[in-house]
Structures are given as C-alpha cells and as structure tokens.
C-alpha cells in the first residue's frame, strides 16, 4: 500500500513539474528585460553618436594638415597664383555625416578657420579649428546641455572634451 501511495504522490509531483512557467514568472522575466533595454538602448545610441563625431574631427585635422603644408610651401593660406588653397579645395566636402566648409571671410594670408557641420544623427554639432590649432565646439544638441567650448571639441554629454 505504501508503494501505491508513493507512486501516486510521485505522479502528482511530476505533473506539477511538467506544467511550465506561471504567468507571474513570465511577467518577472519580461520586466527584467524591459529594465535592461531601457538602460542599454540609450547608452548604445550615445556610444554610436560619439563614434560618428570622430568623422568631423578627422576631416578638420586632415584639411588643417593640408593647410599647413600649403603655408609651408607658399607662405600664405590664401590662393596664390595658380595654386588653390586647400581650404577652398576642401569646401563642401563631406566626412561621414559632417560637411566641411571654409568661410572665405576667415581665409587670409595668415589666418583661416575650418568648420564642420553635422547632419542626420549629428545634426546639432558644429566644430571649428583655426591656424593656431584652436579647437572649438560652437554647437551641441540641447539634450547634451547645449554646452559650447572655445578650447576643445566636446565629445560627451556634459562637456567632456577630446
């Protein structure tokens, strides 16, 4: 008799184990996934955005190098004779999501200012560099606190400089 009772009890336990997840357990798992996603997605988006900012900085650095080489050869940043200033050659070039420009009002024999303006994901970013290698951030998105800097390129929320 004891064997029959044990057999019935064992069968009941296996049936209980074979039922699967309860609704409460499933909701707990869904809540945990939602919390992790709420934290991870904004951090990942910010990480991707910061990676795209490098394109603008690379464009500025590349053209600045060309400007200095031109100055070393011609002793002027402005167009001279048949030699066109790299500043004007670089105008309207794109670097990733950034468009590079060289306002002619800033281009003289001894000065220039290069500017990159973001578009798309980087739409609210504007960076500059001049002949003295002065890096500046003239515009950042409002969600970054609208921080600007006249001494560095801001690459992080809250004003972290590069």
Backbone bond lengths (Angstrom), bond angles and torsions (degrees), N, CA, C in turn:
res aa  C-N    CA-C-N  psi(-1)  N-CA   C-N-CA  omega(-1)  CA-C   N-CA-C  phi
1 X - - - 1.424 - - 1.515 112.00 -
2 X 1.283 115.54 -41.79 1.462 118.84 178.03 1.522 111.48 -60.25
3 X 1.328 116.34 -35.64 1.458 119.66 179.38 1.523 110.76 -65.28
4 X 1.337 116.09 -38.47 1.466 118.91 179.35 1.529 110.68 -67.71
5 X 1.309 117.69 -42.01 1.465 120.81 178.10 1.523 110.82 -63.39
6 X 1.301 116.64 -41.54 1.465 120.10 179.19 1.529 110.41 -65.61
7 X 1.316 116.08 -38.45 1.458 120.20 179.46 1.523 110.68 -65.21
8 X 1.329 117.54 -42.37 1.467 121.51 178.47 1.518 109.73 -65.59
9 X 1.326 117.96 -43.14 1.470 121.06 178.77 1.521 110.89 -63.48
10 X 1.311 118.53 -39.82 1.465 122.14 179.36 1.519 110.43 -66.06
11 X 1.336 116.93 -40.23 1.457 120.79 178.46 1.527 110.94 -64.50
12 X 1.322 116.91 -39.13 1.463 119.92 177.80 1.522 110.67 -64.64
13 X 1.318 117.63 -42.76 1.479 121.11 179.28 1.524 111.47 -63.18
14 X 1.319 117.93 -40.60 1.457 119.12 179.24 1.518 111.50 -68.30
15 X 1.298 116.84 -33.38 1.462 118.66 176.64 1.517 110.75 -66.03
16 X 1.305 117.34 -40.29 1.458 121.56 179.20 1.529 109.49 -65.12
17 X 1.319 117.39 -41.98 1.452 120.79 179.70 1.526 112.25 -67.62
18 X 1.299 118.17 -29.89 1.455 121.48 -175.55 1.528 113.23 -85.00
19 X 1.303 119.09 -0.55 1.462 120.88 -177.35 1.521 113.60 -68.98
20 X 1.321 120.36 -34.85 1.457 122.47 -178.52 1.513 111.94 108.71
21 X 1.349 115.46 -156.22 1.458 121.17 -176.92 1.518 110.83 -85.12
22 X 1.301 115.12 147.75 1.463 118.78 173.17 1.519 108.64 -86.30
23 X 1.291 116.88 164.03 1.456 121.57 179.81 1.532 110.82 -63.05
24 X 1.311 117.07 -36.33 1.467 120.81 179.24 1.523 110.31 -63.98
25 X 1.326 117.17 -44.42 1.470 120.48 178.91 1.527 110.73 -62.35
26 X 1.294 116.89 -42.08 1.462 121.24 178.93 1.526 111.50 -63.75
27 X 1.325 117.54 -41.80 1.468 121.39 178.92 1.529 111.52 -65.94
28 X 1.328 117.08 -35.04 1.474 120.19 177.09 1.525 109.93 -64.21
29 X 1.320 116.86 -43.73 1.474 120.28 178.74 1.529 110.29 -63.13
30 X 1.310 117.80 -43.53 1.471 121.39 178.84 1.530 110.18 -62.50
31 X 1.315 117.72 -40.85 1.469 120.85 179.52 1.527 110.81 -65.07
32 X 1.316 117.89 -40.55 1.467 121.06 178.92 1.525 110.33 -64.42
33 X 1.325 117.02 -43.51 1.472 120.58 178.58 1.524 110.52 -63.46
34 X 1.325 117.65 -40.47 1.469 120.83 179.40 1.519 111.47 -64.23
35 X 1.323 117.31 -40.84 1.471 120.97 178.48 1.520 110.42 -64.54
36 X 1.323 117.64 -45.04 1.465 120.65 178.69 1.528 111.40 -62.92
37 X 1.333 116.96 -40.86 1.465 120.31 178.95 1.524 111.18 -66.40
38 X 1.328 117.62 -38.13 1.467 121.17 179.80 1.525 111.44 -63.79
39 X 1.306 116.77 -27.85 1.464 120.75 178.94 1.527 110.40 -88.35
40 X 1.326 117.11 -44.18 1.465 121.29 -171.93 1.528 113.83 -73.76
41 X 1.319 118.78 -40.00 1.470 120.49 -174.79 1.530 112.21 -63.54
42 X 1.343 120.38 -48.03 1.469 118.57 177.64 1.536 112.69 -63.71
43 X 1.317 117.49 -36.65 1.465 119.63 178.76 1.521 110.74 -65.94
44 X 1.318 117.23 -40.51 1.457 120.54 179.05 1.524 110.76 -66.95
45 X 1.329 117.35 -42.53 1.470 120.83 178.13 1.522 111.21 -60.28
46 X 1.323 116.82 -41.17 1.457 121.44 177.94 1.526 110.41 -65.07
47 X 1.307 116.63 -39.31 1.468 121.83 178.80 1.532 110.22 -63.48
48 X 1.327 117.61 -44.10 1.462 121.81 179.04 1.528 110.25 -63.97
49 X 1.333 117.16 -42.98 1.465 121.14 178.72 1.528 110.81 -60.48
50 X 1.315 117.11 -46.18 1.464 120.19 179.39 1.523 111.51 -61.54
51 X 1.327 117.11 -32.05 1.460 120.54 176.21 1.516 112.24 -68.15
52 X 1.323 117.69 -32.67 1.470 121.46 179.41 1.530 111.95 -75.92
53 X 1.321 117.75 -24.27 1.466 120.66 179.15 1.523 111.46 -64.45
54 X 1.301 116.76 -27.96 1.464 121.48 -179.12 1.525 111.26 -61.18
55 X 1.343 117.38 -32.66 1.466 120.15 179.66 1.524 111.39 -57.95
56 X 1.318 117.62 -45.03 1.461 120.93 179.21 1.517 112.18 -63.73
57 X 1.314 116.18 -41.85 1.463 120.52 179.89 1.528 111.06 -66.91
58 X 1.340 116.49 -37.62 1.464 119.86 176.96 1.530 110.89 -64.08
59 X 1.329 116.70 -40.28 1.464 120.35 177.99 1.517 111.62 -61.96
60 X 1.330 116.31 -45.71 1.472 120.00 178.51 1.527 111.34 -61.91
61 X 1.296 116.73 -45.08 1.471 120.87 -178.62 1.526 111.09 -64.41
62 X 1.340 116.95 -41.57 1.459 120.97 -179.63 1.526 111.05 -62.69
63 X 1.333 116.54 -49.72 1.470 119.67 -177.60 1.520 110.47 -69.43
64 X 1.326 118.14 -34.64 1.467 120.10 176.86 1.533 110.32 -61.10
65 X 1.314 116.78 -40.41 1.468 120.56 177.39 1.522 110.29 -61.84
66 X 1.332 116.47 -43.59 1.470 120.22 177.36 1.529 111.26 -61.93
67 X 1.331 116.88 -39.36 1.465 120.86 178.57 1.530 111.09 -62.81
68 X 1.307 117.25 -42.48 1.462 120.30 -179.73 1.527 111.52 -68.01
69 X 1.328 117.10 -37.19 1.465 120.01 175.48 1.528 110.53 -64.27
70 X 1.334 116.47 -41.57 1.460 121.38 178.15 1.528 110.38 -62.52
71 X 1.339 116.52 -42.85 1.465 120.84 179.44 1.531 110.48 -63.49
72 X 1.315 116.59 -41.35 1.470 120.15 -179.27 1.533 110.61 -62.81
73 X 1.323 116.69 -35.93 1.466 120.29 -179.82 1.524 113.22 -80.21
74 X 1.346 118.02 -33.71 1.461 121.41 -170.83 1.522 115.13 -118.15
75 X 1.298 118.36 -5.79 1.468 124.03 -177.97 1.524 112.54 57.49
76 X 1.323 116.01 29.91 1.460 122.37 174.88 1.524 108.58 -158.53
77 X 1.332 116.04 150.62 1.461 120.37 174.21 1.523 110.56 -90.16
78 X 1.319 116.69 -21.65 1.461 121.96 -177.56 1.525 110.22 -79.97
79 X 1.322 115.71 163.74 1.453 121.61 177.31 1.523 109.14 -62.49
80 X 1.325 115.16 135.16 1.458 119.82 179.60 1.529 109.29 -133.37
81 X 1.302 116.76 126.04 1.463 121.15 -179.75 1.515 110.96 58.00
82 X 1.323 115.61 -125.59 1.462 120.11 179.93 1.534 112.05 -92.78
83 X 1.323 117.02 2.61 1.465 121.04 -178.92 1.524 110.21 -95.10
84 X 1.313 116.55 118.49 1.461 122.09 -179.92 1.510 109.62 -88.11
85 X 1.298 115.77 135.21 1.462 121.42 178.37 1.531 110.01 -59.63
86 X 1.332 117.84 135.96 1.469 120.46 176.56 1.524 112.17 -58.47
87 X 1.319 115.67 -23.92 1.460 120.28 178.06 1.523 109.55 -61.61
88 X 1.313 116.87 -43.02 1.459 120.99 180.00 1.523 111.38 -76.45
89 X 1.338 116.93 -33.44 1.464 120.25 176.02 1.528 110.90 -65.42
90 X 1.322 115.73 -34.29 1.467 120.27 -176.02 1.523 112.45 -82.39
91 X 1.312 116.72 -14.23 1.467 119.53 -177.06 1.524 110.27 -56.77
92 X 1.290 114.36 139.05 1.460 123.61 178.41 1.531 114.05 66.00
93 X 1.321 117.97 17.70 1.454 120.61 171.20 1.520 108.72 -82.38
94 X 1.314 116.32 154.97 1.457 119.55 177.37 1.523 109.59 -114.86
95 X 1.307 113.70 145.00 1.462 122.63 176.98 1.517 106.05 -129.17
96 X 1.319 116.67 99.13 1.460 120.21 -174.80 1.519 109.24 64.85
97 X 1.320 116.90 -119.66 1.469 121.18 178.74 1.526 111.50 -98.39
98 X 1.325 117.60 11.91 1.467 121.97 -178.02 1.519 110.74 -108.97
99 X 1.347 115.30 141.65 1.463 122.31 173.37 1.521 107.99 -106.58
100 X 1.317 115.78 130.01 1.459 120.83 -179.03 1.518 109.49 -95.38
101 X 1.322 115.77 138.76 1.466 119.98 176.01 1.518 108.84 -139.34
102 X 1.319 113.51 158.09 1.454 120.51 177.93 1.529 106.34 -134.43
103 X 1.333 116.35 92.55 1.471 117.99 -178.34 1.528 111.07 -57.24
104 X 1.318 116.30 128.81 1.470 119.85 -178.47 1.525 111.36 -64.75
105 X 1.320 117.37 -20.11 1.467 119.68 177.69 1.530 111.43 -68.80
106 X 1.336 117.18 -20.53 1.470 119.77 179.65 1.523 112.42 -101.03
107 X 1.333 117.47 -3.73 1.459 121.33 -177.25 1.525 110.50 -95.77
108 X 1.334 115.97 110.55 1.467 121.54 175.40 1.522 107.40 -130.05
109 X 1.312 115.98 -173.84 1.462 119.78 178.79 1.518 111.87 -64.57
110 X 1.335 117.50 -28.02 1.465 119.55 -175.70 1.533 114.42 -121.79
111 X 1.320 118.37 1.33 1.469 120.23 -178.98 1.527 111.40 -142.54
112 X 1.312 114.71 156.36 1.459 122.42 171.16 1.526 108.38 -161.23
113 X 1.307 115.85 160.98 1.458 122.33 172.32 1.517 107.87 -139.26
114 X 1.318 115.88 123.06 1.455 121.88 176.34 1.526 108.51 -97.81
115 X 1.315 116.29 142.70 1.464 121.21 -177.79 1.520 109.67 -133.35
116 X 1.332 116.36 136.57 1.460 120.43 169.88 1.518 107.95 -118.44
117 X 1.336 115.13 137.37 1.458 122.04 -179.61 1.522 108.07 -123.08
118 X 1.318 115.89 127.47 1.452 120.80 -177.61 1.515 113.06 -77.98
119 X 1.324 114.79 159.24 1.462 121.93 174.02 1.525 108.04 -141.64
120 X 1.307 115.58 164.48 1.462 119.02 -178.71 1.524 110.57 65.89
121 X 1.306 116.32 -125.76 1.461 121.77 -177.97 1.540 111.99 -63.35
122 X 1.324 116.82 -27.08 1.465 121.44 -177.96 1.531 112.10 -104.52
123 X 1.317 117.28 25.53 1.468 122.51 -171.05 1.524 114.79 -57.66
124 X 1.286 119.21 -29.69 1.466 120.50 -175.21 1.527 113.56 -98.49
125 X 1.315 117.98 21.05 1.458 120.64 -179.11 1.518 110.68 -113.63
126 X 1.340 115.87 132.99 1.462 122.21 174.63 1.524 107.17 -136.93
127 X 1.341 115.78 123.82 1.460 122.30 179.50 1.525 109.26 -121.67
128 X 1.337 116.35 149.71 1.465 121.37 177.24 1.521 110.17 -135.22
129 X 1.335 114.46 162.14 1.461 122.22 172.14 1.521 106.34 -150.58
130 X 1.326 116.96 147.88 1.467 119.31 -179.84 1.524 110.71 -125.90
131 X 1.351 115.33 -173.53 1.461 121.32 -176.02 1.526 112.81 -63.22
132 X 1.302 118.47 -21.61 1.466 122.13 179.27 1.526 112.32 -91.28
133 X 1.328 116.14 8.07 1.458 123.19 -176.46 1.528 111.72 63.81
134 X 1.325 116.54 30.36 1.457 121.49 176.31 1.517 107.83 -83.27
135 X 1.317 115.23 113.47 1.459 121.51 179.78 1.517 108.30 -91.73
136 X 1.330 116.24 139.10 1.471 119.70 179.83 1.523 109.73 -142.94
137 X 1.311 114.37 148.14 1.456 122.17 172.41 1.516 105.95 -112.67
138 X 1.326 116.54 113.24 1.460 119.38 -176.21 1.518 112.99 -97.35
139 X 1.354 117.09 -12.63 1.462 119.09 178.59 1.518 110.01 -156.83
140 X 1.327 115.58 136.34 1.460 122.92 172.99 1.526 108.14 -135.49
141 X 1.338 117.96 162.34 1.465 119.27 -178.94 1.527 112.48 -66.68
142 X 1.302 115.74 154.46 1.465 121.24 179.39 1.519 111.22 -60.48
143 X 1.340 117.47 -35.58 1.466 119.42 -179.84 1.528 112.12 -68.38
144 X 1.320 117.62 -14.15 1.465 121.40 174.99 1.521 110.27 -92.26
145 X 1.307 117.68 3.43 1.458 121.88 179.27 1.517 112.81 93.47
146 X 1.332 117.76 8.52 1.472 122.60 -178.10 1.530 111.80 48.51
147 X 1.311 115.60 43.59 1.465 122.01 179.96 1.521 108.63 -80.87
148 X 1.325 117.03 134.12 1.462 121.86 173.18 1.522 108.21 -123.66
149 X 1.321 115.29 159.30 1.461 119.73 -178.74 1.516 109.04 -145.96
150 X 1.304 116.07 139.69 1.461 120.29 176.61 1.525 111.11 -100.08
151 X 1.331 117.02 7.64 1.466 119.77 -177.19 1.523 114.23 -126.86
152 X 1.351 118.71 -6.91 1.471 119.14 -177.70 1.521 110.86 -158.64
153 X 1.337 115.28 170.38 1.450 122.26 174.09 1.521 107.50 -96.04
154 X 1.307 116.37 117.34 1.464 121.02 -178.62 1.525 109.04 -78.14
155 X 1.333 116.25 127.82 1.457 121.15 -177.01 1.522 113.19 -123.54
156 X 1.333 117.30 0.98 1.466 120.42 -178.27 1.520 110.20 -138.47
157 X 1.329 115.08 153.49 1.456 119.91 173.98 1.517 108.86 -57.02
158 X 1.314 116.09 141.48 1.451 120.06 177.81 1.526 113.35 85.78
159 X 1.320 118.20 -0.31 1.456 119.71 173.16 1.507 116.88 101.50
160 X 1.336 118.54 19.85 1.462 119.96 177.25 1.505 110.86 -66.56
161 X 1.324 117.57 124.93 1.464 121.97 -174.99 1.529 112.08 -93.95
162 X 1.318 113.14 158.21 1.457 120.38 174.71 1.516 108.69 -108.82
